[in-house]
Amino acid sequence: MMKIYLDSCCLQRPLDDRTQLRISLESEAVLGLLKIHENKSFQLISSEVLFYETINIPNMTRREFTFNILSKADIFIKLNDKIVDQSKHFVSLGLKPLDSLHVAAAEFSDSDYFCTTDDRLLKACNSKTNTKLKVLNPIDLLKELLNAT
């Protein structure tokens, strides 16, 4: 079954200010992905990194919203030496430390897709990391899933 890792910015996108068209579209795409997940069309991956970032969200509404999504994850990835080592490699290629841990955890879980709304991370993953993950924003990922059915 297909595995998808949504990073923190992606998980919280539905709570962002939707006055910008892009944010509104990405918000709806994330909600669409979560709706597809309810039908067990793919496995949602969570990780210790997502848990760490979520517990440190100062806004209670955002934190509860994100934990609610993570509670529905099918697989939870704990940090290990392999993930940390791969993360260090990604940092050497220019990724931020937490971003690199997310990507390494997704790769370790054999996820098919890594979804982010962070343009810088998206570009870095697709041009520098040579990861086996397909890294997409939520709009493109939703299109890809809908075209696959």
NORRARA-V162122 format. One record per residue. N is the residue number from 0. RES is the residue in three letters. SS is DSSP state (a for helix, b for strand, c for the rest). OMEGA is omega in whole degrees, 0 to 359 (* if undefined). Layout:
n=N res=RES ss=SS omega=OMEGA
n=N res=RES ss=SS omega=OMEGA
This chain:
n=0 res=MET ss=c omega=180
n=1 res=MET ss=c omega=179
n=2 res=LYS ss=b omega=181
n=3 res=ILE ss=b omega=177
n=4 res=TYR ss=b omega=176
n=5 res=LEU ss=b omega=181
n=6 res=ASP ss=c omega=186
n=7 res=SER ss=a omega=182
n=8 res=CYS ss=a omega=178
n=9 res=CYS ss=a omega=181
n=10 res=LEU ss=a omega=183
n=11 res=GLN ss=a omega=184
n=12 res=ARG ss=a omega=180
n=13 res=PRO ss=a omega=180
n=14 res=LEU ss=a omega=181
n=15 res=ASP ss=c omega=178
n=16 res=ASP ss=c omega=186
n=17 res=ARG ss=c omega=180
n=18 res=THR ss=c omega=175
n=19 res=GLN ss=c omega=183
n=20 res=LEU ss=a omega=182
n=21 res=ARG ss=a omega=181
n=22 res=ILE ss=a omega=178
n=23 res=SER ss=a omega=180
n=24 res=LEU ss=a omega=178
n=25 res=GLU ss=a omega=177
n=26 res=SER ss=a omega=179
n=27 res=GLU ss=a omega=179
n=28 res=ALA ss=a omega=178
n=29 res=VAL ss=a omega=178
n=30 res=LEU ss=a omega=176
n=31 res=GLY ss=a omega=178
n=32 res=LEU ss=a omega=180
n=33 res=LEU ss=a omega=177
n=34 res=LYS ss=a omega=177
n=35 res=ILE ss=a omega=179
n=36 res=HIS ss=a omega=178
n=37 res=GLU ss=a omega=179
n=38 res=ASN ss=c omega=179
n=39 res=LYS ss=c omega=178
n=40 res=SER ss=c omega=176
n=41 res=PHE ss=c omega=176
n=42 res=GLN ss=b omega=177
n=43 res=LEU ss=b omega=182
n=44 res=ILE ss=b omega=173
n=45 res=SER ss=b omega=181
n=46 res=SER ss=b omega=175
n=47 res=GLU ss=a omega=178
n=48 res=VAL ss=a omega=177
n=49 res=LEU ss=a omega=179
n=50 res=PHE ss=a omega=180
n=51 res=TYR ss=a omega=181
n=52 res=GLU ss=a omega=182
n=53 res=THR ss=a omega=181
n=54 res=ILE ss=a omega=180
n=55 res=ASN ss=c omega=176
n=56 res=ILE ss=c omega=183
n=57 res=PRO ss=c omega=182
n=58 res=ASN ss=c omega=184
n=59 res=MET ss=a omega=180
n=60 res=THR ss=a omega=179
n=61 res=ARG ss=a omega=181
n=62 res=ARG ss=a omega=180
n=63 res=GLU ss=a omega=178
n=64 res=PHE ss=a omega=182
n=65 res=THR ss=a omega=178
n=66 res=PHE ss=a omega=177
n=67 res=ASN ss=a omega=177
n=68 res=ILE ss=a omega=182
n=69 res=LEU ss=a omega=179
n=70 res=SER ss=c omega=180
n=71 res=LYS ss=c omega=181
n=72 res=ALA ss=c omega=182
n=73 res=ASP ss=c omega=183
n=74 res=ILE ss=b omega=177
n=75 res=PHE ss=b omega=182
n=76 res=ILE ss=b omega=175
n=77 res=LYS ss=c omega=177
n=78 res=LEU ss=c omega=177
n=79 res=ASN ss=c omega=183
n=80 res=ASP ss=a omega=181
n=81 res=LYS ss=a omega=179
n=82 res=ILE ss=a omega=181
n=83 res=VAL ss=a omega=179
n=84 res=ASP ss=a omega=179
n=85 res=GLN ss=a omega=178
n=86 res=SER ss=a omega=178
n=87 res=LYS ss=a omega=177
n=88 res=HIS ss=a omega=180
n=89 res=PHE ss=a omega=177
n=90 res=VAL ss=a omega=179
n=91 res=SER ss=a omega=178
n=92 res=LEU ss=c omega=175
n=93 res=GLY ss=c omega=177
n=94 res=LEU ss=c omega=175
n=95 res=LYS ss=c omega=184
n=96 res=PRO ss=a omega=180
n=97 res=LEU ss=a omega=177
n=98 res=ASP ss=a omega=182
n=99 res=SER ss=a omega=177
n=100 res=LEU ss=a omega=177
n=101 res=HIS ss=a omega=183
n=102 res=VAL ss=a omega=179
n=103 res=ALA ss=a omega=178
n=104 res=ALA ss=a omega=178
n=105 res=ALA ss=a omega=179
n=106 res=GLU ss=a omega=180
n=107 res=PHE ss=a omega=182
n=108 res=SER ss=c omega=185
n=109 res=ASP ss=c omega=176
n=110 res=SER ss=c omega=176
n=111 res=ASP ss=c omega=183
n=112 res=TYR ss=b omega=171
n=113 res=PHE ss=b omega=186
n=114 res=CYS ss=b omega=179
n=115 res=THR ss=c omega=173
n=116 res=THR ss=c omega=181
n=117 res=ASP ss=c omega=183
n=118 res=ASP ss=a omega=181
n=119 res=ARG ss=a omega=179
n=120 res=LEU ss=a omega=179
n=121 res=LEU ss=a omega=180
n=122 res=LYS ss=a omega=181
n=123 res=ALA ss=a omega=180
n=124 res=CYS ss=a omega=183
n=125 res=ASN ss=a omega=182
n=126 res=SER ss=a omega=187
n=127 res=LYS ss=a omega=193
n=128 res=THR ss=a omega=185
n=129 res=ASN ss=c omega=179
n=130 res=THR ss=c omega=178
n=131 res=LYS ss=c omega=179
n=132 res=LEU ss=c omega=169
n=133 res=LYS ss=b omega=185
n=134 res=VAL ss=b omega=185
n=135 res=LEU ss=b omega=170
n=136 res=ASN ss=c omega=185
n=137 res=PRO ss=a omega=180
n=138 res=ILE ss=a omega=180
n=139 res=ASP ss=a omega=179
n=140 res=LEU ss=a omega=179
n=141 res=LEU ss=a omega=177
n=142 res=LYS ss=a omega=182
n=143 res=GLU ss=a omega=179
n=144 res=LEU ss=a omega=180
n=145 res=LEU ss=a omega=178
n=146 res=ASN ss=a omega=181
n=147 res=ALA ss=a omega=183
n=148 res=THR ss=c omega=*
